[in-house]
Amino acid sequence: MIPFRRRPKLETERLTLRLPQHADWKPWADLREEGAGFLTPWEPLWAPDHLTRRAFTNRVYWAQRAEAQGTALPFFVFRQHDQVLLGAITLDNIRRGPAQCGTIGYWIGEQFSRRGYMREAIAAVVHHAYSVLDLSRIEAACLPENVASRGLLEKTGFKYEGVAQSYLQINGRWRNHVLYSSLRPDRRGRTDVG
């Protein structure tokens, strides 16, 4: 018999972050559909079946596998007082060994933007990454013209590192991205060379 393993859940002053569940499909699909014009300029092209229950089911299974394998933490972000889905944040591409790092990506529904929710979610994920997962570095990237995302990263302690040419396909085109990183404070600049 496989022992029960508790799935990670983070709580902040106003938020609950947890893995997606099958019952989240309708709120997720509604939030994504309502905010399509707000989200699509910053994201890869949506597949034709992006909002379907079947695609969402695959997303849930991927999230469970990725978390179990230690390669990603794909969290949905809920407001605590009413359990309304606000968006999502994923710590992905977790690399162990000498790198000890991961990459974050996030989105939020338009009606919930600019209220500090994602700032709170990023702070919680970064804290978890450093204190529980023992990572040393968190990376993030966004389009140069995404002023809101750049400001959010800077407000949460991320530092600008440069530009990656043709980094990701966004809305159907290869696009340059600005790169940011957060370094675990107790490991900044430290080496174990004797």
N, CA, C and O of each residue as an XYZ file, in Angstrom:
776
protein
N       0.835     -1.190      0.000
C       0.000      0.000      0.000
C       0.876      1.248      0.000
O       1.839      1.340      0.760
N       0.535      2.200     -0.853
C       1.290      3.448     -0.944
C       0.858      4.367      0.196
O      -0.337      4.609      0.370
N       1.807      4.881      0.970
C       1.428      5.768      2.075
C       0.842      7.082      1.552
O       1.234      7.583      0.498
N      -0.094      7.615      2.309
C      -0.703      8.904      1.958
C       0.344      9.999      2.109
O       1.103     10.021      3.079
N       0.375     10.898      1.146
C       1.296     12.027      1.188
C       0.486     13.303      1.048
O      -0.274     13.468      0.093
N       0.651     14.189      1.992
C      -0.098     15.448      1.964
C       0.425     16.350      0.861
O       1.632     16.568      0.748
N      -0.473     16.868      0.056
C      -0.125     17.811     -1.003
C       0.208     19.161     -0.378
O      -0.386     19.532      0.634
N       1.143     19.896     -0.961
C       1.515     21.191     -0.382
C       0.383     22.205     -0.488
O      -0.356     22.239     -1.472
N       0.269     23.018      0.536
C      -0.701     24.116      0.552
C      -0.050     25.261      1.312
O       0.431     25.081      2.430
N      -0.039     26.436      0.699
C       0.538     27.616      1.336
C      -0.584     28.562      1.706
O      -1.543     28.723      0.952
N      -0.465     29.187      2.863
C      -1.453     30.177      3.276
C      -0.743     31.460      3.656
O       0.304     31.450      4.303
N      -1.339     32.568      3.237
C      -0.826     33.891      3.576
C      -1.941     34.632      4.306
O      -2.961     34.039      4.660
N      -1.750     35.893      4.525
C      -2.768     36.692      5.219
C      -4.111     36.640      4.492
O      -5.157     36.545      5.134
N      -4.090     36.704      3.147
C      -5.347     36.761      2.391
C      -5.566     35.605      1.429
O      -6.641     35.492      0.839
N      -4.559     34.736      1.257
C      -4.603     33.759      0.180
C      -4.375     32.331      0.643
O      -3.763     32.076      1.680
N      -4.886     31.410     -0.159
C      -4.552     29.990     -0.063
C      -4.021     29.570     -1.425
O      -4.655     29.824     -2.449
N      -2.865     28.931     -1.438
C      -2.267     28.413     -2.669
C      -2.247     26.894     -2.563
O      -1.730     26.337     -1.595
N      -2.817     26.225     -3.570
C      -2.838     24.768     -3.573
C      -2.829     24.260     -5.012
O      -3.059     25.015     -5.958
N      -2.558     22.961     -5.155
C      -2.587     22.345     -6.475
C      -4.004     22.387     -7.034
O      -4.967     22.369     -6.267
N      -4.148     22.443     -8.354
C      -5.487     22.407     -8.947
C      -6.155     21.061     -8.700
O      -5.498     20.023     -8.616
N      -7.476     21.108     -8.585
C      -8.299     19.906     -8.416
C      -9.335     19.884     -9.535
O      -9.637     20.915    -10.135
N      -9.877     18.698     -9.809
C     -10.855     18.555    -10.888
C     -12.036     19.509    -10.722
O     -12.564     20.012    -11.713
N     -12.454     19.763     -9.490
C     -13.603     20.636     -9.230
C     -13.314     22.107     -9.554
O     -14.234     22.924     -9.560
N     -12.067     22.448     -9.821
C     -11.697     23.836    -10.134
C     -11.918     24.188    -11.600
O     -11.757     25.348    -11.978
N     -12.282     23.222    -12.431
C     -12.350     23.465    -13.870
C     -13.250     24.648    -14.222
O     -12.803     25.552    -14.928
N     -14.487     24.676    -13.761
C     -15.432     25.725    -14.171
C     -14.953     27.113    -13.730
O     -14.921     28.022    -14.559
N     -14.580     27.315    -12.460
C     -14.068     28.648    -12.081
C     -12.829     29.046    -12.878
O     -12.676     30.209    -13.250
N     -11.941     28.077    -13.141
C     -10.728     28.359    -13.908
C     -11.080     28.741    -15.343
O     -10.599     29.750    -15.859
N     -11.926     27.926    -15.988
C     -12.304     28.191    -17.382
C     -13.021     29.531    -17.503
O     -12.766     30.287    -18.440
N     -13.913     29.828    -16.566
C     -14.634     31.111    -16.595
C     -13.684     32.286    -16.433
O     -13.782     33.272    -17.164
N     -12.763     32.186    -15.478
C     -11.814     33.273    -15.227
C     -10.907     33.491    -16.431
O     -10.644     34.633    -16.810
N     -10.429     32.409    -17.033
C      -9.564     32.520    -18.211
C     -10.345     33.090    -19.400
O      -9.838     33.950    -20.120
N     -11.565     32.617    -19.603
C     -12.362     33.080    -20.744
C     -12.723     34.561    -20.599
O     -12.608     35.326    -21.557
N     -13.155     34.961    -19.411
C     -13.507     36.364    -19.163
C     -12.303     37.288    -19.358
O     -12.452     38.422    -19.815
N     -11.116     36.798    -19.010
C      -9.925     37.638    -19.084
C      -9.042     37.369    -20.280
O      -7.875     37.764    -20.284
N      -9.568     36.708    -21.293
C      -8.737     36.322    -22.448
C      -8.009     37.520    -23.051
O      -6.816     37.427    -23.339
N      -8.689     38.621    -23.246
C      -8.054     39.800    -23.837
C      -6.955     40.382    -22.956
O      -5.999     40.972    -23.459
N      -7.088     40.218    -21.661
C      -6.113     40.703    -20.682
C      -4.894     39.782    -20.631
O      -3.772     40.251    -20.438
N      -5.109     38.468    -20.805
C      -4.052     37.474    -20.627
C      -3.279     37.128    -21.902
O      -2.059     36.973    -21.860
N      -3.971     37.009    -23.021
C      -3.333     36.462    -24.229
C      -2.165     37.277    -24.779
O      -1.284     36.683    -25.401
N      -2.095     38.597    -24.592
C      -0.901     39.300    -25.098
C       0.395     38.861    -24.411
O       1.482     39.093    -24.941
N       0.289     38.230    -23.238
C       1.471     37.889    -22.440
C       1.751     36.388    -22.391
O       2.711     35.965    -21.747
N       0.935     35.583    -23.054
C       1.028     34.126    -22.928
C       1.254     33.453    -24.280
O       1.008     34.043    -25.332
N       1.734     32.186    -24.228
C       1.764     31.399    -25.465
C       0.343     31.248    -26.018
O      -0.636     31.366    -25.281
N       0.246     30.985    -27.325
C      -1.072     30.782    -27.933
C      -1.824     29.679    -27.208
O      -1.248     28.650    -26.853
N      -3.104     29.900    -26.994
C      -3.936     28.883    -26.367
C      -4.287     27.827    -27.402
O      -4.632     28.164    -28.535
N      -4.204     26.565    -27.034
C      -4.637     25.478    -27.915
C      -6.145     25.600    -28.122
O      -6.838     26.168    -27.278
N      -6.659     25.074    -29.235
C      -8.109     25.161    -29.474
C      -8.957     24.583    -28.338
O     -10.081     25.031    -28.112
N      -8.418     23.586    -27.622
C      -9.182     22.967    -26.527
C      -8.777     23.501    -25.147
O      -9.094     22.881    -24.132
N      -8.086     24.634    -25.100
C      -7.514     25.183    -23.871
C      -8.493     25.206    -22.700
O      -8.117     24.840    -21.586
N      -9.717     25.619    -22.922
C     -10.673     25.811    -21.827
C     -11.563     24.596    -21.577
O     -12.476     24.669    -20.754
N     -11.321     23.490    -22.261
C     -12.203     22.332    -22.120
C     -11.918     21.562    -20.827
O     -10.828     21.647    -20.261
N     -12.911     20.820    -20.383
C     -12.757     19.978    -19.190
C     -11.644     18.951    -19.406
O     -10.851     18.689    -18.502
N     -11.590     18.376    -20.596
C     -10.570     17.358    -20.876
C      -9.157     17.929    -20.750
O      -8.289     17.308    -20.137
N      -8.928     19.099    -21.323
C      -7.607     19.728    -21.217
C      -7.296     20.058    -19.760
O      -6.157     19.924    -19.312
N      -8.310     20.484    -19.035
C      -8.101     20.812    -17.622
C      -7.771     19.555    -16.816
O      -6.924     19.593    -15.923
N      -8.429     18.458    -17.126
C      -8.138     17.191    -16.456
C      -6.666     16.825    -16.657
O      -5.995     16.394    -15.719
N      -6.171     16.998    -17.879
C      -4.747     16.748    -18.137
C      -3.858     17.678    -17.321
O      -2.796     17.275    -16.847
N      -4.295     18.916    -17.161
C      -3.552     19.890    -16.358
C      -3.468     19.432    -14.895
O      -2.413     19.532    -14.268
N      -4.575     18.936    -14.365
C      -4.607     18.465    -12.977
C      -3.655     17.287    -12.802
O      -2.885     17.250    -11.842
N      -3.702     16.323    -13.723
C      -2.811     15.165    -13.623
C      -1.348     15.578    -13.769
O      -0.486     15.058    -13.060
N      -1.060     16.507    -14.681
C       0.312     16.996    -14.825
C       0.775     17.641    -13.519
O       1.898     17.401    -13.076
N      -0.078     18.452    -12.903
C       0.280     19.132    -11.653
C       0.612     18.119    -10.563
O       1.590     18.289     -9.834
N      -0.186     17.079    -10.450
C       0.059     16.055     -9.431
C       1.374     15.326     -9.683
O       2.152     15.106     -8.755
N       1.622     14.953    -10.936
C       2.875     14.257    -11.279
C       4.091     15.155    -11.045
O       5.083     14.729    -10.454
N       4.003     16.396    -11.511
C       5.134     17.321    -11.390
C       5.476     17.579     -9.929
O       6.650     17.622     -9.562
N       4.458     17.751     -9.097
C       4.697     17.979     -7.666
C       5.309     16.729     -7.037
O       6.265     16.831     -6.269
N       4.768     15.556     -7.353
C       5.277     14.301     -6.783
C       6.722     14.041     -7.202
O       7.508     13.508     -6.419
N       7.074     14.412     -8.422
C       8.433     14.201     -8.927
C       9.397     15.306     -8.509
O      10.604     15.192     -8.723
N       8.867     16.377     -7.914
C       9.716     17.470     -7.461
C      10.200     18.387     -8.566
O      11.184     19.105     -8.389
N       9.515     18.374     -9.715
C       9.945     19.225    -10.832
C       9.177     20.534    -10.919
O       9.627     21.466    -11.584
N       8.028     20.621    -10.262
C       7.225     21.853    -10.310
C       6.239     21.883     -9.151
O       5.864     20.844     -8.606
N       5.828     23.086     -8.787
C       4.742     23.318     -7.844
C       3.743     24.241     -8.532
O       3.893     25.462     -8.478
N       2.731     23.676     -9.176
C       1.741     24.491     -9.881
C       0.553     24.808     -8.966
O      -0.333     23.976     -8.772
N       0.548     26.001     -8.418
C      -0.482     26.399     -7.461
C      -1.578     27.227     -8.116
O      -1.310     28.065     -8.978
N      -2.807     26.983     -7.700
C      -3.904     27.911     -7.952
C      -3.956     28.841     -6.749
O      -3.662     28.433     -5.625
N      -4.331     30.092     -6.990
C      -4.362     31.121     -5.950
C      -5.816     31.454     -5.643
O      -6.563     31.891     -6.518
N      -6.208     31.241     -4.380
C      -7.579     31.497     -3.942
C      -7.585     32.574     -2.865
O      -6.677     32.650     -2.037
N      -8.622     33.405     -2.892
C      -8.828     34.374     -1.809
C      -9.380     33.591     -0.622
O     -10.338     32.833     -0.771
N      -8.787     33.768      0.545
C      -9.151     32.949      1.701
C     -10.592     33.140      2.156
O     -11.277     32.155      2.429
N     -11.061     34.353      2.242
C     -12.356     34.568      2.889
C     -13.545     34.030      2.108
O     -14.595     33.778      2.701
N     -13.416     33.844      0.789
C     -14.547     33.307      0.020
C     -14.153     32.188     -0.946
O     -14.998     31.680     -1.683
N     -12.880     31.805     -0.946
C     -12.350     30.729     -1.793
C     -12.566     30.969     -3.290
O     -12.717     30.019     -4.059
N     -12.582     32.238     -3.700
C     -12.671     32.593     -5.119
C     -11.292     32.412     -5.754
O     -10.278     32.832     -5.197
N     -11.273     31.778     -6.930
C     -10.026     31.602     -7.678
C      -9.607     32.938     -8.280
O     -10.384     33.585     -8.983
N      -8.368     33.345     -7.998
C      -7.848     34.625     -8.478
C      -6.897     34.471     -9.659
O      -6.820     35.354    -10.514
N      -6.169     33.350     -9.713
C      -5.168     33.138    -10.744
C      -4.328     31.927    -10.407
O      -4.790     31.015     -9.721
N      -3.101     31.912    -10.885
C      -2.206     30.780    -10.644
C      -0.761     31.251    -10.626
O      -0.409     32.272    -11.217
N       0.056     30.483     -9.935
C       1.499     30.720     -9.906
C       2.178     29.356     -9.889
O       1.785     28.464     -9.137
N       3.192     29.206    -10.717
C       3.900     27.932    -10.804
C       5.389     28.142    -10.589
O       6.016     28.989    -11.226
N       5.936     27.356     -9.683
C       7.384     27.239     -9.555
C       7.731     26.018    -10.392
O       7.427     24.890    -10.004
N       8.361     26.234    -11.527
C       8.562     25.194    -12.525
C      10.050     24.994    -12.782
O      10.891     25.750    -12.295
N      10.349     23.974    -13.548
C      11.726     23.722    -13.973
C      12.671     23.694    -12.774
O      13.764     24.258    -12.818
N      12.230     23.026    -11.698
C      13.058     22.927    -10.493
C      14.263     22.048    -10.812
O      14.128     20.896    -11.223
N      15.438     22.624    -10.611
C      16.682     21.932    -10.918
C      17.486     21.759     -9.637
O      17.702     22.712     -8.888
N      17.915     20.552     -9.403
C      18.698     20.233     -8.203
C      20.176     20.199     -8.553
O      20.579     20.702     -9.602
N      20.971     19.619     -7.696
C      22.408     19.566     -7.934
C      23.028     20.921     -7.724
O      22.611     21.649     -6.823
N      24.019     21.290     -8.529
C      24.704     22.555     -8.309
C      23.825     23.776     -8.542
O      24.114     24.847     -8.007
N      22.743     23.641     -9.338
C      21.905     24.807     -9.651
C      20.984     25.183     -8.499
O      20.930     26.352     -8.117
N      20.260     24.225     -7.939
C      19.310     24.477     -6.853
C      18.414     25.681     -7.165
O      18.327     26.620     -6.373
N      17.757     25.644     -8.317
C      16.937     26.796     -8.701
C      15.657     26.360     -9.391
O      15.469     25.183     -9.700
N      14.795     27.312     -9.623
C      13.545     27.089    -10.323
C      13.100     28.384    -10.977
O      13.716     29.434    -10.796
N      12.030     28.292    -11.735
C      11.497     29.438    -12.479
C      10.045     29.652    -12.095
O       9.276     28.695    -12.012
N       9.666     30.899    -11.861
C       8.253     31.152    -11.583
C       7.571     31.809    -12.786
O       8.171     32.570    -13.546
N       6.308     31.480    -12.913
C       5.422     32.115    -13.869
C       4.076     32.277    -13.190
O       3.754     31.514    -12.279
N       3.288     33.244    -13.605
C       2.039     33.529    -12.910
C       1.075     34.256    -13.827
O       1.470     34.830    -14.842
N      -0.179     34.222    -13.458
C      -1.216     35.025    -14.105
C      -2.310     35.297    -13.076
O      -2.457     34.560    -12.101
N      -3.061     36.347    -13.304
C      -4.171     36.691    -12.409
C      -5.326     37.211    -13.244
O      -5.122     37.836    -14.285
N      -6.528     36.950    -12.785
C      -7.709     37.465    -13.462
C      -7.702     38.986    -13.455
O      -7.292     39.609    -12.476
N      -8.158     39.576    -14.550
C      -8.094     41.035    -14.693
C      -8.764     41.760    -13.539
O      -8.232     42.755    -13.047
N      -9.928     41.280    -13.096
C     -10.656     41.978    -12.033
C      -9.947     41.907    -10.678
O     -10.317     42.625     -9.748
N      -8.927     41.042    -10.561
C      -8.194     40.920     -9.297
C      -6.802     41.533     -9.364
O      -6.062     41.513     -8.381
N      -6.447     42.076    -10.520
C      -5.104     42.635    -10.677
C      -4.971     43.951     -9.912
O      -5.954     44.630     -9.614
N      -3.733     44.279     -9.610
C      -3.365     45.536     -8.936
C      -3.991     45.691     -7.547
O      -4.315     46.799     -7.121
N      -4.155     44.562     -6.850
C      -4.651     44.589     -5.467
C      -3.656     43.956     -4.496
O      -3.947     43.793     -3.311
N      -2.472     43.599     -5.017
C      -1.442     43.019     -4.169
C      -1.544     41.511     -3.983
O      -0.735     40.926     -3.263
N      -2.518     40.873     -4.616
C      -2.674     39.431     -4.446
C      -1.472     38.665     -5.000
O      -0.927     37.792     -4.324
N      -1.062     38.985     -6.215
C       0.040     38.230     -6.800
C       1.350     38.542     -6.098
O       2.225     37.681     -6.010
N       1.492     39.744     -5.606
C       2.696     40.069     -4.831
C       2.771     39.165     -3.597
O       3.838     38.655     -3.255
N       1.636     38.974     -2.940
C       1.558     38.106     -1.762
C       1.851     36.649     -2.149
O       2.543     35.938     -1.420
N       1.325     36.212     -3.292
C       1.532     34.836     -3.755
C       3.004     34.593     -4.097
O       3.565     33.559     -3.735
N       3.623     35.541     -4.790
C       5.044     35.400     -5.143
C       5.889     35.307     -3.873
O       6.770     34.453     -3.773
N       5.624     36.177     -2.912
C       6.389     36.154     -1.658
C       6.253     34.800     -0.967
O       7.231     34.278     -0.433
N       5.050     34.227     -0.972
C       4.824     32.926     -0.328
C       5.576     31.809     -1.049
O       6.180     30.951     -0.407
N       5.540     31.821     -2.370
C       6.220     30.776     -3.143
C       7.732     30.891     -2.992
O       8.418     29.881     -2.832
N       8.252     32.101     -3.040
C       9.698     32.289     -2.875
C      10.129     31.831     -1.482
O      11.142     31.145     -1.343
N       9.375     32.202     -0.461
C       9.703     31.771      0.909
C       9.704     30.244      1.005
O      10.618     29.655      1.583
N       8.678     29.606      0.436
C       8.584     28.145      0.439
C       9.772     27.525     -0.310
O      10.354     26.539      0.141
N      10.117     28.107     -1.437
C      11.226     27.582     -2.244
C      12.538     27.611     -1.466
O      13.339     26.682     -1.565
N      12.758     28.671     -0.693
C      14.001     28.789      0.056
C      13.965     27.993      1.366
O      14.933     27.307      1.697
N      12.873     28.078      2.103
C      12.841     27.484      3.444
C      12.478     26.003      3.458
O      12.939     25.271      4.333
N      11.659     25.542      2.502
C      11.226     24.142      2.489
C      11.945     23.344      1.408
O      12.412     22.234      1.660
N      12.033     23.902      0.211
C      12.661     23.180     -0.900
C      14.173     23.354     -0.948
O      14.852     22.642     -1.689
N      14.706     24.287     -0.171
C      16.141     24.540     -0.086
C      16.748     24.977     -1.416
O      17.890     24.638     -1.725
N      15.975     25.733     -2.203
C      16.519     26.288     -3.440
C      17.360     27.517     -3.111
O      17.225     28.110     -2.041
N      18.223     27.887     -4.043
C      19.094     29.042     -3.848
C      18.760     30.204     -4.765
O      19.174     31.336     -4.516
N      18.009     29.927     -5.830
C      17.761     30.960     -6.835
C      16.401     30.701     -7.480
O      16.049     29.562     -7.790
N      15.644     31.786     -7.675
C      14.377     31.727     -8.396
C      14.500     32.687     -9.574
O      14.907     33.837     -9.413
N      14.145     32.202    -10.752
C      14.226     33.014    -11.962
C      12.831     33.345    -12.465
O      11.879     32.610    -12.204
N      12.712     34.447    -13.184
C      11.457     34.850    -13.807
C      11.790     35.623    -15.077
O      12.866     36.208    -15.201
N      10.857     35.616    -16.009
C      11.047     36.351    -17.265
C       9.707     36.924    -17.693
O       8.660     36.325    -17.450
N       9.742     38.077    -18.327
C       8.515     38.671    -18.861
C       8.868     39.534    -20.075
O      10.029     39.874    -20.306
N       7.847     39.871    -20.827
C       8.060     40.728    -21.986
C       8.530     42.105    -21.529
O       8.070     42.596    -20.498
N       9.434     42.737    -22.270
C       9.960     44.044    -21.859
C       8.871     45.094    -21.648
O       8.999     45.946    -20.770
N       7.804     45.043    -22.442
C       6.743     46.044    -22.323
C       5.704     45.716    -21.253
O       4.760     46.482    -21.060
N       5.861     44.590    -20.554
C       4.912     44.227    -19.496
C       5.313     44.959    -18.213
O       5.907     44.381    -17.303
N       4.978     46.216    -18.172
C       5.372     47.098    -17.068
C       4.823     46.599    -15.734
O       5.510     46.670    -14.715
N       3.589     46.094    -15.734
C       2.987     45.613    -14.485
C       3.772     44.428    -13.930
O       4.055     44.386    -12.733
N       4.125     43.475    -14.771
C       4.857     42.302    -14.304
C       6.274     42.666    -13.866
O       6.770     42.140    -12.870
N       6.916     43.550    -14.594
C       8.256     43.982    -14.204
C       8.225     44.667    -12.836
O       9.072     44.407    -11.981
N       7.243     45.538    -12.643
C       7.112     46.221    -11.353
C       6.834     45.245    -10.226
O       7.376     45.383     -9.129
N       5.988     44.257    -10.496
C       5.661     43.242     -9.500
C       6.913     42.464     -9.087
O       7.156     42.258     -7.898
N       7.690     42.043    -10.054
C       8.920     41.310     -9.734
C       9.876     42.173     -8.913
O      10.463     41.700     -7.940
N      10.028     43.422     -9.299
C      10.938     44.300     -8.571
C      10.440     44.555     -7.144
O      11.242     44.621     -6.212
N       9.124     44.698     -6.970
C       8.568     44.910     -5.624
C       8.724     43.688     -4.735
O       8.722     43.815     -3.510
N       8.860     42.507     -5.325
C       9.028     41.290     -4.527
C      10.497     40.884     -4.397
O      10.801     39.760     -3.997
N      11.401     41.796     -4.734
C      12.824     41.575     -4.484
C      13.605     40.957     -5.620
O      14.786     40.649     -5.453
N      12.985     40.765     -6.771
C      13.714     40.233     -7.923
C      14.572     41.344     -8.533
O      14.190     42.514     -8.551
N      15.734     40.942     -9.028
C      16.662     41.883     -9.649
C      16.754     41.620    -11.143
O      16.774     40.473    -11.590
N      16.808     42.696    -11.900
C      16.952     42.625    -13.347
C      18.317     42.048    -13.695
O      19.329     42.450    -13.121
N      18.349     41.096    -14.641
C      19.614     40.485    -15.041
C      19.971     40.702    -16.505
O      21.140     40.584    -16.872
N      19.003     41.011    -17.340
C      19.334     41.213    -18.745
C      18.201     40.786    -19.663
O      17.056     40.631    -19.239
N      18.547     40.601    -20.929
C      17.554     40.265    -21.950
C      17.918     38.934    -22.589
O      19.076     38.695    -22.932
N      16.926     38.072    -22.746
C      17.102     36.811    -23.471
C      16.437     36.972    -24.832
O      15.243     37.254    -24.924
N      17.217     36.791    -25.874
C      16.725     36.960    -27.237
C      15.807     35.785    -27.619
O      16.121     34.627    -27.341
N      14.677     36.096    -28.256
C      13.735     35.072    -28.739
C      13.534     33.972    -27.705
O      13.675     32.789    -28.015
N      13.209     34.358    -26.494
C      13.167     33.465    -25.334
C      11.985     32.496    -25.366
O      12.152     31.299    -25.133
N      10.793     33.017    -25.655
C       9.580     32.196    -25.681
C       8.672     32.644    -26.811
O       8.734     33.788    -27.260
N       7.830     31.728    -27.262
C       6.777     32.100    -28.205
C       5.599     32.643    -27.410
O       4.996     31.931    -26.605
N       5.285     33.884    -27.639
C       4.175     34.533    -26.960
C       3.198     35.011    -28.015
O       3.568     35.709    -28.959
N       1.956     34.626    -27.838
C       0.897     35.021    -28.765
C       1.315     34.756    -30.223
O       1.008     35.536    -31.124
N       2.026     33.625    -30.429
C       2.370     33.190    -31.778
C       3.679     33.701    -32.357
O       4.005     33.384    -33.501
N       4.447     34.493    -31.589
C       5.719     35.027    -32.097
C       6.840     34.782    -31.097
O       6.623     34.831    -29.886
N       8.053     34.514    -31.615
C       9.209     34.436    -30.733
C       9.509     35.830    -30.209
O       9.661     36.776    -30.982
N       9.594     35.951    -28.887
C       9.757     37.270    -28.279
C      10.933     37.309    -27.320
O      11.208     36.343    -26.608
N      11.629     38.452    -27.314
C      12.647     38.708    -26.303
C      11.960     38.846    -24.948
O      10.809     39.274    -24.864
N      12.671     38.484    -23.903
C      12.162     38.635    -22.536
C      13.237     39.291    -21.670
O      14.433     39.108    -21.897
N      12.794     40.047    -20.687
C      13.720     40.541    -19.671
C      13.778     39.493    -18.569
O      12.760     38.913    -18.191
N      14.974     39.262    -18.065
C      15.205     38.221    -17.068
C      15.409     38.842    -15.693
O      16.072     39.868    -15.539
N      14.820     38.189    -14.703
C      14.942     38.603    -13.302
C      15.318     37.400    -12.462
O      15.072     36.259    -12.853
N      15.912     37.655    -11.310
C      16.190     36.569    -10.376
C      16.072     37.059     -8.940
O      16.234     38.242     -8.640
N      15.786     36.111     -8.077
C      15.798     36.316     -6.634
C      16.792     35.316     -6.073
O      16.735     34.130     -6.397
N      17.699     35.786     -5.237
C      18.706     34.911     -4.642
C      18.432     34.747     -3.157
O      18.103     35.704     -2.456
N      18.572     33.526     -2.700
C      18.383     33.262     -1.271
C      19.400     34.095     -0.496
O      20.600     33.985     -0.749
N      18.945     34.924      0.441
C      19.845     35.889      1.093
C      21.062     35.268      1.766
O      22.151     35.838      1.699
N      20.907     34.118      2.412
C      22.042     33.547      3.134
C      23.042     32.861      2.219
O      24.081     32.393      2.683
N      22.747     32.792      0.924
C      23.683     32.159     -0.010
C      24.218     33.147     -1.040
O      25.024     32.774     -1.892
N      23.789     34.377     -0.975
C      24.199     35.378     -1.958
C      25.711     35.571     -1.912
O      26.267     35.982     -0.893
N      26.356     35.270     -3.017
C      27.793     35.498     -3.136
C      28.656     34.531     -2.363
O      29.881     34.647     -2.394
N      28.050     33.569     -1.660
C      28.807     32.642     -0.847
C      29.344     31.492     -1.688
O      28.670     31.003     -2.594
N      30.519     31.084     -1.390
C      31.069     29.878     -2.000
C      31.550     28.966     -0.884
O      31.894     29.425      0.205
N      31.570     27.699     -1.162
C      32.053     26.745     -0.159
C      33.475     26.302     -0.481
O      33.949     25.281      0.018
N      34.139     27.074     -1.310
C      35.527     26.750     -1.663
C      36.420     27.198     -0.514
O      36.328     28.335     -0.050
N      37.273     26.308     -0.066
C      38.026     26.521      1.115
C      39.279     27.235      1.057
O      39.933     27.419      2.084
